[in-house]
Amino acid sequence: MRVTKVAIIGMFAACVVFPAAAAKKQTNLQATAASKTWEQCHAQALRHGLSHGHTGNAEFMKECMAGKTR
């Protein structure tokens, strides 16, 4: 009975420890990326050739405003 308790406690501990260790850590790029205003992102999109209505503009604007572009 004691062995069963130890085995069950060990399994529960493994179910918590391994996923916690495998969790992604936040990188410096993600931590320091600041969100931009719509005007800044729109100007950057135009520099990339993504004017309003072109394929990829909406996705670029979403990522830019979230701070995920350079």
N, C-alpha and C positions, 0 to 999 in steps of 0.2 A: 504494500500500500504506500509506503514511504517513497519507493522508487517511482511509482506512478505519479505522485504529487510533484516530485522533482522533475520528471519528464514533462509534465503538463506545464509547469511554471517555466521551464526552459523553452518550450515551444512558444508560449506567449511572449516571452522576452525576445525570442528570435523574430517573431512577427512584428515587433515594434522597432528593434534595433536595426535590422537590415534595410527596411524601407527608409528609415530616417537617415541612414548613412548614404543611401543611394540618391537622396533628394538633390536636385540641382541647386548649386550655390549661385547667388547673384554675383555677376561679374562687375568689374569696375565700370565698364562701358554702360551697362544697364543702370547702374546706380547713379552715374553722373549725367546721364542723358536728360536734358531738360526739354520739356515740351515747348513747342513754338506756337506763335500766333498763326491765324489763318493767312494773314498777309505774307508772313515770312515763308510759309509753306507754299503758297501760291507762286511767289516769286521764284522759289527753288524749282518748282514743277515746270515753270516756263523755261528756266535755264536748261532743264533736262529735255525740253521739247514735248512736254505733256500738257498741252492746253486743255481747257475745259471741253469735255465730250470725247476726248481721245481715250482709247483703251489703256487702262492702267492708271489713269489720273485719280480716280476715287480711291483706289488702294494706296497709291502713293501719298495722297493727302491724309488718309487715316493713319498711316505709319508715321508720317512726318509730325502730325499733331500729337502723336503719342510719344514722340522723341526717339523713334527707332531708326531714323535716317541720319546720315552725316551731313 
